[in-house]
Amino acid sequence: MTRLIVAAGGGGDAVAAAMIHAAFYGDEGQAVILTYAWDRLLIDPVPGPRGPDNFTGLQPLTPAVWAVPAEARPIAPAGSTLPRLAADLRHTFALVDPRHGVEGVARQLEDLVDHLSPASIDLLDVGGDILARGDEPTLKSPLADAVTLAACCQVNAPVRLLVAGPGLDGELPLDELRGMLGPLLHTLAAKDTEPISSVLEWHPSEATGMLAATARGVRGTCEMRDAGLPVPLTDEGPAIHEVDLDEALTRNQLARAILTTATLDEVEAYSREICGYSEIDYERNKAAWLKDQPFVQLDPEAALSQLDQFEAEAHSRGVTHTTFRRITEALNLNGSLREDLRQLLINSRPKQYDAPLWRITAPTE
């Protein structure tokens, strides 16, 4: 029995999909997880999502859909976490190709449904920004969610929209989301994170990391992203809600506008018009800026000293936890050094590793 899960926002949602598949369906069969190869600049220095021509070793799943096996490799300079996910998890990862707009993604979905005859189709979003109107000042990455929402609404099969960890992506505050959430289907517990425990040790997704941390009982305030956005870690963090798919589409202005788009350029143009920006433009600008920055080697002594200063300032802001992405950027280190920095911190101060987050301690007197 095959289940189809569409990861609305990319790699982090794909990791969460594996956890939620286990929580809902146990060891029953294997899921096909349809997801973007879009790992942002921390992993992939090339702005925007990757398409099939950015990989070697893909396997045809249907005439329109490619699977990303463990043996696949992104073609330099592109990067992707999907091959490693395929190696660590038992599910099949299928590649969303948004280059032909929503019409192209809808064709991919129809192709998968015809080929798999799945027992269920779930559209999963971690955080809930898929429910945004598009004009919210805190919204940062509406494009991927809008494309998958618009495509799923055109599939000739029932699709269930799931929002896990409402508010944990730092885009829409939980107070704004509560009125839009449907019934509570499940609250994740520590045992639900076991299928992805090895992935949490290396995958950079902040929202899914916080989802797993709250499932493991971590509470407090987590600072994330380069901007240091504070996100509350509460008892509502590990919740999974169902949301009416049509209501989500009615609310999401960008998703409605792009229903008949045939190129990614069209999708971007609508995003600029409705949201005021395209997140791929943001990545283009940041990538250009990063190219001009000198590469700084990891100096363990200097890094730990800088960490002390960062923690003291974070503690004064009421922050209890942070992500390794946030620390990497706060210390002005290249994203390629994230894993080395993570290992340095865990080896040096293991008691502060509140897996998969880093616990902020009070400054020593």
C-alpha positions, -999 to 999 in steps of 0.1 A, spaced: 0 0 0 15 33 -11 9 66 5 17 99 -14 28 128 6 35 162 -10 60 182 10 48 218 5 80 236 12 109 213 3 135 193 22 125 202 57 89 193 51 101 161 34 119 151 66 87 158 86 67 138 61 87 107 70 81 113 107 44 119 102 40 88 79 54 67 108 31 84 133 0 80 112 6 47 94 33 29 114 54 4 95 27 1 68 44 2 34 64 29 19 56 65 12 64 84 -20 73 119 -9 71 145 -36 93 174 -27 114 202 -40 152 201 -43 154 235 -27 179 236 2 185 274 3 220 288 2 232 270 33 235 238 13 230 249 -23 249 281 -35 226 283 -66 194 303 -60 160 287 -65 148 251 -68 167 224 -87 153 206 -117 160 171 -131 188 185 -153 207 195 -122 212 159 -111 229 128 -123 216 93 -114 179 101 -112 155 72 -119 122 76 -139 92 70 -117 66 80 -143 70 98 -177 68 131 -159 84 124 -125 119 115 -114 129 97 -82 160 109 -64 178 77 -51 208 76 -28 231 73 -57 220 105 -74 243 135 -72 236 172 -78 258 187 -106 282 213 -92 279 240 -82 244 229 -72 238 211 -39 210 190 -25 202 170 6 178 147 -12 202 119 -21 213 117 16 177 116 27 171 88 3 200 69 18 189 75 54 151 70 50 132 41 35 108 62 15 110 71 -22 117 108 -28 102 122 -60 113 155 -74 89 185 -78 99 203 -110 84 238 -108 100 251 -140 67 247 -159 47 265 -132 17 251 -115 4 234 -146 36 214 -148 34 204 -111 -3 195 -114 7 172 -144 33 156 -122 8 149 -95 -18 135 -118 10 113 -133 19 100 -98 -17 94 -89 -24 74 -121 8 54 -116 6 47 -79 -31 46 -71 -21 58 -36 -42 49 -6 -40 85 5 -26 118 -6 -14 143 21 -2 178 14 21 186 44 33 221 55 54 226 86 46 259 103 15 269 85 27 296 61 7 278 34 -23 295 50 -9 330 44 -28 356 24 5 369 9 7 404 24 18 395 60 49 414 70 64 382 86 60 361 55 93 351 39 89 321 17 54 318 1 63 306 -34 69 269 -29 39 265 -7 16 284 -31 28 262 -61 21 229 -43 -12 242 -29 -24 254 -63 -13 221 -79 -30 199 -53 -63 217 -57 -63 206 -94 -58 169 -88 -87 146 -95 -84 128 -62 -90 137 -25 -61 156 -10 -58 161 28 -40 193 39 -19 189 71 -3 216 91 23 204 115 40 226 142 18 257 137 40 288 139 73 270 140 85 283 107 85 318 121 64 331 93 28 333 107 24 337 144 5 310 162 -21 334 174 -29 343 137 -31 306 127 -53 292 154 -86 304 138 -76 288 105 -66 253 118 -91 224 116 -93 194 139 -62 182 158 -53 148 144 -22 140 164 3 154 188 38 142 181 57 126 210 94 117 214 88 82 200 75 97 167 109 113 161 128 80 162 124 72 124 142 105 115 166 107 145 197 101 123 185 127 98 181 153 125 218 150 133 227 166 99 197 181 81 196 219 83 159 225 84 151 248 113 113 244 114 114 206 113 142 206 138 119 226 162 90 203 154 111 173 165 124 192 195 90 201 208 79 165 203 108 156 225 96 180 252 118 210 245 101 243 256 112 279 256 120 304 228 142 295 198 160 320 178 163 311 141 175 323 107 200 350 99 176 377 113 174 359 147 137 355 147 123 343 181 99 314 178 80 301 209 84 264 217 51 255 233 28 225 239 12 234 206 44 229 187 41 192 181 5 194 169 -7 182 135 -40 197 123 -61 191 92 -71 222 73 -97 224 46 -79 225 12 -104 248 -6 -104 272 23 -66 274 22 -68 282 -16 -94 308 -10 -72 325 15 -39 322 -3 -40 350 -29 -7 339 -46 -19 303 -50 -51 314 -66 -33 338 -90 -8 312 -102 -33 283 -109 -27 285 -147 10 294 -148 32 275 -172 66 288 -161 84 295 -129 91 331 -142 53 336 -142 50 324 -107 78 348 -96 61 377 -113 28 371 -95 48 367 -62 64 401 -67 30 416 -75 10 400 -46 36 396 -19 59 424 -29 89 402 -36 101 368 -49 121 347 -24 143 336 -53 152 373 -58 162 374 -22 184 343 -28 199 358 -59 209 390 -40 222 371 -11 242 347 -33 258 377 -51 267 393 -17 282 360 -4 304 357 -35 321 389 -24 327 378 12 361 364 21 361 327 32 368 325 69 383 293 82 368 278 114 391 289 143 378 268 173 391 291 200 377 322 183 344 305 175 338 295 211 347 330 223 322 345 197 297 319 209 300 332 245 292 367 233 263 356 211 248 335 240 251 363 264 232 386 241 206 360 232 201 352 269 194 389 275 167 387 248 150 358 267 162 332 242 165 296 255 175 278 223 188 284 188 196 265 156 230 257 142 221 277 111 215 307 133 248 302 151 267 297 118 254 330 104 257 349 137 294 340 138 297 352 101 308 317 89 302 302 55 273 278 54 297 250 43 312 252 78 279 245 96 286 208 102 322 215 115 309 242 138 281 219 150 306 191 159 329 216 176 301 229 198 287 195 207 321 181 215 331 211 235 298 216 254 278 184 251 253 194 279 240 223 257 230 200 229 192 198 232 189 177 201 185 189 174 187 224 189 214 243 209 205 254 244 215 289 254 230 291 289 231 320 312 265 339 312 288 327 340 292 351 368 
